[in-house]
Amino acid sequence: MSGLESATPRIKLIQRLALGLLVVAGVVNYIDRATLAVANPLIREELGLSIADMGYLLSAFLWAYAFAQLPTGAMVDRLGPRILLTLGLSLWSFAQLLGGLVQNFGQFFGARILLGIGEAPQFPTGARVVRDWFNQRDRGLATGVFNCASSLGTAIAAPLLTFLMLSFGWRVMFVIMGVAGLIVAAAWCVLYRNPEEMALTPQENVYRTQGDPPGQRTKVTFREWKLLFRFRTTWGMVAGYFGCIYLTWIYTAWLPGYLEIERHMSVKYTGWAAAVPFACGVIGGVFGGYIADHLVRRGTEPLRSRRIPAAIALLGTATCTVAAAYVSSNALAIVFISISLFLVYVTSTCAWALSSVAVPTNCTASIGAVQNFGGYLGGALAPTVTGLIVQKTGSFIPALVVGALIGIVSAGSYLFVVDQPITGADLEAEAEAQLSSVRG
């Protein structure tokens, strides 16, 4: 690696601290998403809510989270990760506290919307932090580390929240998680700093930016944000991530139900059986980052080092999802589901790593959030579409096949649509073209 600057001890400390805080925040993020699902029966009984009401509450978070992505990414690029994640953590933790105090459906619906809006900055912030503090050749693994918090949080949410709920009640469970989030928000605000807030040495700045196009700016403009939607790479990333998160949320929302209803497993066994695939997802998330960095270090063009593994892993997820649907052995089904989640988190990490190389520095969080918007449109649709198919057919098999087909189409988007990075010169040229057309 001669000719390449290495991270100084201070930069390494900053990197470890930032990633550690992002993982903790991400785990809290995903545990907070699961509180309503874990406490579902007790909440319905106490507040007198129907199953349909609970469906609306569950979907309120997903739709709010999806649409909040669009402005949030630009705000992260404009104001910086320190401010935005502090505000986001504080808002979603306050929403969790409110969840323990609600008295009716309307109050709960409002709390879930606030939760979705508050959680929106988490992953765009992570993408920007990695872009700000890591060299291009090190960003894949760093992305995998912060992204693994999603599967790690999902894996530990059910046992932790069940313990809190049985020990203290569902309302106190919400309050405890809200307080925990506020503590993490304070830690992030006190400990993290944006690069421009620190007196970095020339060597440290060279390490951070080596391999990036010259003349990078730190803040995005509204014009640049709008121009991102005029490039096929943006839409390819949106379509690719749609399938990734659609498949993820089939398993996130329905895996326990699938194992109980389709596979006739006991509730006691289902809890452990459902945790194993998400533990595999943790490994897949980190492995995806390692693969991206390995390819870059071997000379692969950065965009290609992300989009090709993302596509291959998504095709593998689709294949294993179909296999899980049709095998008769429950043990084999768990194996194929575990491989599916391992691979889908490889795709997820590679997709987030794309945001650090697909656009200029000042648009990193913006493109990541736009991509996440597309993903969570899929995430919001997956539980509903799956439930409707199962209700109509009496089987999960067609629903899993539909998810696999969507995954194949999204893999094609990574292969054939995401073909070139968007450069600062591309944005300027597009802006000039727009201005010329107006004048004409």
C-alpha positions as CSV (number, residue, x, y, z in Angstrom):
1,M,0.0,0.0,0.0
2,S,2.9,2.4,-0.6
3,G,2.0,5.9,-1.6
4,L,-1.2,5.8,0.5
5,E,-1.6,7.7,3.7
6,S,-2.5,5.7,6.8
7,A,-4.7,6.8,9.6
8,T,-2.9,8.5,12.5
9,P,-3.5,7.3,16.1
10,R,-5.9,10.2,16.7
11,I,-7.9,9.4,13.5
12,K,-8.1,5.7,14.5
13,L,-9.5,6.7,17.9
14,I,-12.1,9.0,16.3
15,Q,-13.1,6.2,13.9
16,R,-13.5,3.6,16.7
17,L,-15.5,6.1,18.9
18,A,-17.7,7.1,16.0
19,L,-18.4,3.5,14.9
20,G,-19.0,2.4,18.5
21,L,-21.5,5.2,19.1
22,L,-23.2,4.5,15.7
23,V,-23.6,0.8,16.6
24,V,-25.1,1.6,20.0
25,A,-27.4,4.1,18.5
26,G,-28.4,1.7,15.7
27,V,-29.1,-1.1,18.2
28,V,-31.3,1.2,20.2
29,N,-33.0,2.3,16.9
30,Y,-34.0,-1.3,16.0
31,I,-35.0,-2.3,19.5
32,D,-37.3,0.8,19.7
33,R,-38.9,-0.3,16.4
34,A,-39.8,-3.6,17.9
35,T,-41.4,-2.4,21.2
36,L,-44.9,-2.3,19.7
37,A,-44.6,-5.7,18.1
38,V,-43.4,-7.4,21.3
39,A,-46.1,-5.7,23.5
40,N,-48.8,-6.2,20.8
41,P,-51.2,-8.4,22.8
42,L,-51.0,-6.4,26.1
43,I,-51.4,-3.1,24.3
44,R,-54.5,-4.3,22.4
45,E,-56.0,-5.6,25.7
46,E,-55.4,-2.5,27.8
47,L,-56.3,0.1,25.1
48,G,-59.1,-2.0,23.5
49,L,-57.5,-1.9,20.0
50,S,-58.4,-4.3,17.2
51,I,-55.9,-6.2,15.1
52,A,-56.5,-3.8,12.3
53,D,-55.7,-0.9,14.6
54,M,-52.4,-2.5,15.5
55,G,-51.7,-2.9,11.8
56,Y,-52.2,0.8,11.3
57,L,-49.8,1.6,14.2
58,L,-47.2,-0.8,12.9
59,S,-47.3,0.8,9.4
60,A,-47.4,4.4,10.7
61,F,-43.7,4.1,11.7
62,L,-42.7,2.6,8.3
63,W,-44.4,5.3,6.2
64,A,-43.2,8.2,8.3
65,Y,-39.7,6.8,8.3
66,A,-39.7,6.3,4.5
67,F,-40.9,9.8,3.6
68,A,-38.8,11.5,6.3
69,Q,-35.7,10.2,4.5
70,L,-36.0,12.7,1.7
71,P,-35.4,15.9,3.6
72,T,-33.3,14.2,6.3
73,G,-30.4,13.2,4.1
74,A,-30.0,16.8,2.8
75,M,-30.1,18.1,6.3
76,V,-27.4,15.7,7.4
77,D,-25.2,16.9,4.5
78,R,-26.1,20.6,5.3
79,L,-25.9,20.7,9.1
80,G,-23.6,17.7,9.8
81,P,-23.9,14.4,11.6
82,R,-23.4,15.7,15.1
83,I,-26.4,18.0,15.1
84,L,-28.8,15.8,13.1
85,L,-28.2,12.5,14.9
86,T,-28.5,14.3,18.3
87,L,-31.8,15.8,17.2
88,G,-33.0,12.5,15.7
89,L,-32.1,10.4,18.8
90,S,-33.7,12.9,21.1
91,L,-36.9,13.0,19.0
92,W,-37.3,9.2,18.7
93,S,-36.5,8.6,22.3
94,F,-39.1,11.2,23.3
95,A,-41.5,9.4,21.1
96,Q,-40.7,6.1,23.0
97,L,-41.4,7.9,26.3
98,L,-44.7,9.1,24.9
99,G,-45.5,5.5,23.9
100,G,-45.5,4.5,27.6
101,L,-47.9,7.3,28.5
102,V,-50.5,7.1,25.7
103,Q,-54.2,6.5,26.5
104,N,-55.8,5.9,23.1
105,F,-55.2,5.0,19.5
106,G,-54.7,8.6,18.3
107,Q,-52.0,9.3,20.8
108,F,-50.2,6.1,19.9
109,F,-50.5,6.8,16.2
110,G,-48.9,10.2,16.7
111,A,-46.1,8.7,18.8
112,R,-45.3,6.1,16.1
113,I,-45.1,8.9,13.5
114,L,-42.7,10.8,15.7
115,L,-40.7,7.6,16.1
116,G,-40.4,7.2,12.3
117,I,-39.4,10.8,11.8
118,G,-36.8,10.7,14.6
119,E,-35.2,7.5,13.4
120,A,-34.7,8.8,9.9
121,P,-31.2,10.4,10.4
122,Q,-29.6,7.3,11.8
123,F,-28.3,5.5,8.7
124,P,-27.7,8.6,6.4
125,T,-25.6,9.9,9.4
126,G,-23.6,6.7,9.4
127,A,-22.9,7.0,5.7
128,R,-21.7,10.6,6.1
129,V,-19.6,9.8,9.1
130,V,-17.8,7.0,7.2
131,R,-17.3,9.3,4.2
132,D,-15.9,12.0,6.5
133,W,-13.5,10.0,8.6
134,F,-12.4,7.0,6.5
135,N,-10.3,6.7,3.4
136,Q,-12.0,5.3,0.4
137,R,-10.3,1.9,0.7
138,D,-11.5,1.5,4.3
139,R,-15.2,2.7,3.9
140,G,-16.7,-0.7,3.1
141,L,-15.9,-2.5,6.3
142,A,-16.7,0.7,8.4
143,T,-20.1,0.7,6.7
144,G,-20.6,-2.9,7.5
145,V,-19.8,-2.3,11.1
146,F,-22.4,0.5,11.6
147,N,-24.9,-1.3,9.3
148,C,-24.7,-4.6,11.3
149,A,-26.5,-2.7,14.1
150,S,-29.8,-3.3,12.3
151,S,-29.6,-7.1,12.4
152,L,-28.0,-7.1,15.9
153,G,-30.7,-4.9,17.3
154,T,-33.4,-7.1,15.7
155,A,-31.7,-10.3,17.1
156,I,-31.7,-9.0,20.7
157,A,-34.9,-7.0,20.7
158,A,-37.3,-9.8,21.4
159,P,-35.5,-11.4,24.4
160,L,-34.6,-8.0,25.9
161,L,-38.0,-6.4,25.5
162,T,-39.8,-9.5,26.7
163,F,-37.7,-9.5,29.8
164,L,-38.4,-5.8,30.5
165,M,-42.1,-6.2,29.7
166,L,-42.6,-9.2,32.0
167,S,-40.5,-7.6,34.8
168,F,-42.0,-4.1,34.7
169,G,-44.9,-3.9,32.3
170,W,-45.2,-2.7,28.8
171,R,-45.5,1.0,29.7
172,V,-42.3,1.0,31.8
173,M,-40.6,-0.9,28.9
174,F,-41.3,2.0,26.6
175,V,-40.1,4.5,29.2
176,I,-36.8,2.6,29.9
177,M,-36.0,2.5,26.2
178,G,-36.8,6.2,25.8
179,V,-34.4,7.1,28.6
180,A,-31.7,4.8,27.2
181,G,-32.0,6.7,23.9
182,L,-31.7,10.1,25.5
183,I,-28.5,8.9,27.2
184,V,-27.1,7.8,23.9
185,A,-28.1,11.2,22.3
186,A,-26.2,13.0,25.0
187,A,-23.1,10.8,24.5
188,W,-23.2,11.4,20.7
189,C,-23.5,15.2,21.2
190,V,-20.7,15.3,23.8
191,L,-18.2,12.9,22.2
192,Y,-18.6,13.2,18.4
193,R,-17.2,16.0,16.3
194,N,-17.5,16.8,12.6
195,P,-14.1,17.1,10.8
196,E,-14.5,20.9,10.4
197,E,-14.8,21.2,14.1
198,M,-11.3,19.8,14.7
199,A,-7.9,21.1,13.9
200,L,-6.7,18.3,11.7
201,T,-3.2,17.9,10.4
202,P,-2.4,17.9,6.6
203,Q,-1.6,14.2,6.9
204,E,-5.0,13.5,8.5
205,N,-6.8,15.4,5.8
206,V,-4.9,13.6,3.1
207,Y,-5.8,10.2,4.6
208,R,-9.5,11.2,4.7
209,T,-9.8,12.4,1.2
210,Q,-7.2,10.4,-0.8
211,G,-8.8,8.8,-3.8
212,D,-11.8,11.2,-3.8
213,P,-12.2,13.6,-6.7
214,P,-10.5,17.0,-6.1
215,G,-12.4,20.1,-5.1
216,Q,-14.9,18.4,-2.8
217,R,-17.3,20.6,-0.7
218,T,-18.8,19.7,2.6
219,K,-22.3,21.2,2.3
220,V,-25.0,20.3,-0.2
221,T,-27.3,22.9,-1.9
222,F,-31.0,22.4,-2.6
223,R,-30.2,22.6,-6.3
224,E,-27.7,19.8,-6.1
225,W,-30.1,17.7,-4.1
226,K,-32.8,18.1,-6.8
227,L,-30.3,17.3,-9.5
228,L,-29.6,13.9,-8.1
229,F,-33.0,12.7,-9.3
230,R,-32.0,13.4,-12.9
231,F,-29.4,10.6,-13.0
232,R,-30.0,6.9,-13.7
233,T,-27.5,5.9,-10.9
234,T,-29.8,7.5,-8.3
235,W,-32.9,5.6,-9.6
236,G,-30.9,2.4,-9.9
237,M,-29.9,2.7,-6.2
238,V,-33.5,3.3,-5.2
239,A,-34.8,0.3,-7.2
240,G,-32.0,-1.9,-6.0
241,Y,-32.6,-1.1,-2.3
242,F,-36.4,-1.5,-2.7
243,G,-35.9,-5.2,-3.2
244,C,-33.3,-5.5,-0.5
245,I,-35.5,-4.0,2.2
246,Y,-38.6,-5.7,0.8
247,L,-37.0,-9.1,1.4
248,T,-35.6,-7.9,4.8
249,W,-39.0,-6.9,6.0
250,I,-40.7,-10.1,4.9
251,Y,-38.5,-11.8,7.4
252,T,-38.5,-9.0,10.0
253,A,-42.3,-8.8,10.1
254,W,-43.3,-12.4,9.4
255,L,-40.6,-14.8,10.3
256,P,-42.0,-15.9,13.7
257,G,-45.5,-16.1,12.2
258,Y,-44.2,-18.1,9.2
259,L,-42.4,-20.6,11.5
260,E,-45.5,-21.0,13.7
261,I,-48.2,-21.0,10.9
262,E,-46.5,-22.7,7.9
263,R,-43.9,-24.8,9.8
264,H,-46.0,-25.6,12.9
265,M,-43.2,-24.8,15.3
266,S,-44.0,-24.1,18.9
267,V,-43.9,-20.5,20.2
268,K,-41.1,-21.4,22.5
269,Y,-38.9,-22.9,19.8
270,T,-39.8,-20.1,17.3
271,G,-38.2,-17.4,19.4
272,W,-34.8,-19.1,19.2
273,A,-35.2,-20.3,15.7
274,A,-36.0,-16.7,14.5
275,A,-33.0,-15.3,16.3
276,V,-30.5,-17.5,14.5
277,P,-31.0,-16.0,11.0
278,F,-30.7,-12.4,12.3
279,A,-27.5,-13.3,14.0
280,C,-26.3,-14.5,10.6
281,G,-27.4,-11.1,9.3
282,V,-24.9,-9.4,11.7
283,I,-22.1,-11.4,10.1
284,G,-23.3,-10.8,6.6
285,G,-23.4,-7.0,7.2
286,V,-19.8,-6.9,8.3
287,F,-18.7,-9.4,5.6
288,G,-20.2,-7.2,2.9
289,G,-18.1,-4.3,3.9
290,Y,-15.0,-6.5,4.0
291,I,-15.7,-7.7,0.4
292,A,-16.1,-4.1,-0.9
293,D,-12.8,-3.0,0.7
294,H,-11.0,-6.1,-0.5
295,L,-12.1,-5.5,-4.1
296,V,-11.0,-1.8,-4.0
297,R,-7.6,-2.7,-2.6
298,R,-7.2,-5.2,-5.5
299,G,-7.8,-2.4,-8.0
300,T,-11.6,-2.7,-8.6
301,E,-13.3,0.5,-9.5
302,P,-15.1,1.7,-6.3
303,L,-18.6,1.8,-7.7
304,R,-18.2,-1.7,-9.1
305,S,-16.8,-3.0,-5.8
306,R,-20.1,-2.2,-4.3
307,R,-22.8,-2.8,-6.9
308,I,-21.6,-6.2,-8.2
309,P,-21.5,-7.9,-4.7
310,A,-24.8,-6.2,-3.9
311,A,-26.4,-7.7,-7.0
312,I,-24.9,-11.2,-6.5
313,A,-25.9,-11.3,-2.9
314,L,-29.4,-10.2,-3.7
315,L,-29.7,-12.9,-6.3
316,G,-28.5,-15.4,-3.7
317,T,-31.1,-14.1,-1.2
318,A,-33.9,-14.6,-3.8
319,T,-32.7,-18.2,-4.5
320,C,-32.5,-19.2,-0.9
321,T,-35.9,-17.6,-0.1
322,V,-37.5,-19.8,-2.8
323,A,-35.5,-22.8,-1.4
324,A,-36.7,-22.1,2.1
325,A,-40.3,-21.9,0.9
326,Y,-40.3,-25.4,-0.8
327,V,-38.1,-27.6,1.4
328,S,-40.0,-29.9,3.7
329,S,-37.5,-30.0,6.5
330,N,-37.8,-27.3,9.1
331,A,-34.1,-27.5,9.9
332,L,-33.3,-26.9,6.2
333,A,-35.7,-24.1,6.1
334,I,-33.9,-22.3,8.9
335,V,-30.6,-22.9,7.1
336,F,-31.9,-21.3,3.9
337,I,-33.5,-18.4,5.8
338,S,-30.2,-17.9,7.7
339,I,-28.3,-17.8,4.4
340,S,-30.9,-15.4,3.0
341,L,-30.5,-13.0,5.8
342,F,-26.7,-13.3,5.7
343,L,-26.8,-12.4,2.0
344,V,-29.4,-9.6,2.2
345,Y,-27.3,-7.8,4.8
346,V,-24.3,-8.2,2.5
347,T,-26.5,-6.3,-0.1
348,S,-27.5,-3.8,2.5
349,T,-24.0,-2.9,3.5
350,C,-22.8,-2.7,-0.1
351,A,-25.8,-0.4,-0.9
352,W,-24.9,2.0,1.9
353,A,-21.2,1.8,0.9
354,L,-22.3,2.9,-2.6
355,S,-23.4,6.2,-1.2
356,S,-19.8,7.0,-0.2
357,V,-18.5,6.6,-3.7
358,A,-21.5,7.3,-6.0
359,V,-21.7,11.0,-5.5
360,P,-19.6,14.0,-4.4
361,T,-18.8,14.2,-0.7
362,N,-21.4,16.9,0.1
363,C,-24.2,14.6,-1.3
364,T,-23.3,11.4,0.6
365,A,-26.1,11.5,3.2
366,S,-28.5,12.9,0.6
367,I,-28.1,9.9,-1.8
368,G,-28.1,7.5,1.1
369,A,-31.4,8.9,2.3
370,V,-33.0,8.9,-1.1
371,Q,-31.9,5.2,-1.5
372,N,-33.3,4.5,1.9
373,F,-36.6,6.1,1.0
374,G,-36.9,3.6,-1.9
375,G,-35.9,0.8,0.4
376,Y,-38.5,1.6,3.0
377,L,-41.3,1.9,0.4
378,G,-40.5,-1.7,-0.1
379,G,-40.3,-2.2,3.7
380,A,-43.7,-0.6,4.2
381,L,-45.3,-2.7,1.5
382,A,-43.8,-6.1,2.3
383,P,-45.7,-6.9,5.6
384,T,-49.0,-5.9,4.0
385,V,-48.5,-7.6,0.7
386,T,-47.3,-10.8,2.4
387,G,-50.3,-10.8,4.7
388,L,-52.7,-10.3,1.9
389,I,-51.2,-13.1,-0.2
390,V,-51.2,-15.5,2.8
391,Q,-54.8,-14.6,3.6
392,K,-55.9,-15.3,0.0
393,T,-53.9,-18.4,-0.7
394,G,-53.6,-19.9,2.8
395,S,-49.8,-20.3,2.3
396,F,-46.6,-18.4,2.7
397,I,-45.0,-20.0,-0.4
398,P,-46.5,-17.6,-3.0
399,A,-45.6,-14.6,-0.8
400,L,-42.0,-15.8,-0.6
401,V,-41.8,-16.4,-4.3
402,V,-43.1,-12.8,-4.9
403,G,-40.4,-11.4,-2.7
404,A,-37.8,-13.5,-4.5
405,L,-39.0,-12.1,-7.9
406,I,-38.8,-8.6,-6.6
407,G,-35.3,-9.3,-5.4
408,I,-34.2,-10.5,-8.8
409,V,-35.5,-7.4,-10.5
410,S,-33.7,-5.2,-7.9
411,A,-30.5,-7.2,-8.5
412,G,-30.8,-6.4,-12.2
413,S,-31.0,-2.7,-11.2
414,Y,-27.6,-2.9,-9.5
415,L,-26.2,-4.7,-12.5
416,F,-27.5,-2.7,-15.4
417,V,-28.7,0.7,-14.1
418,V,-26.1,1.7,-11.5
419,D,-23.3,2.1,-14.0
420,Q,-21.4,5.4,-13.4
421,P,-20.7,7.6,-10.4
422,I,-22.3,11.1,-10.3
423,T,-19.5,13.6,-10.2
424,G,-19.5,17.3,-9.4
425,A,-18.9,18.0,-13.1
426,D,-22.0,16.0,-13.9
427,L,-24.1,18.0,-11.5
428,E,-22.8,21.3,-13.0
429,A,-23.4,20.1,-16.5
430,E,-27.0,19.1,-15.7
431,A,-27.6,22.4,-14.0
432,E,-26.3,24.2,-17.1
433,A,-28.5,22.1,-19.3
434,Q,-31.5,23.0,-17.2
435,L,-30.7,26.6,-17.3
436,S,-30.2,26.5,-21.1
437,S,-33.6,24.8,-21.6
438,V,-35.3,27.5,-19.5
439,R,-33.6,30.3,-21.5
440,G,-34.5,28.5,-24.8
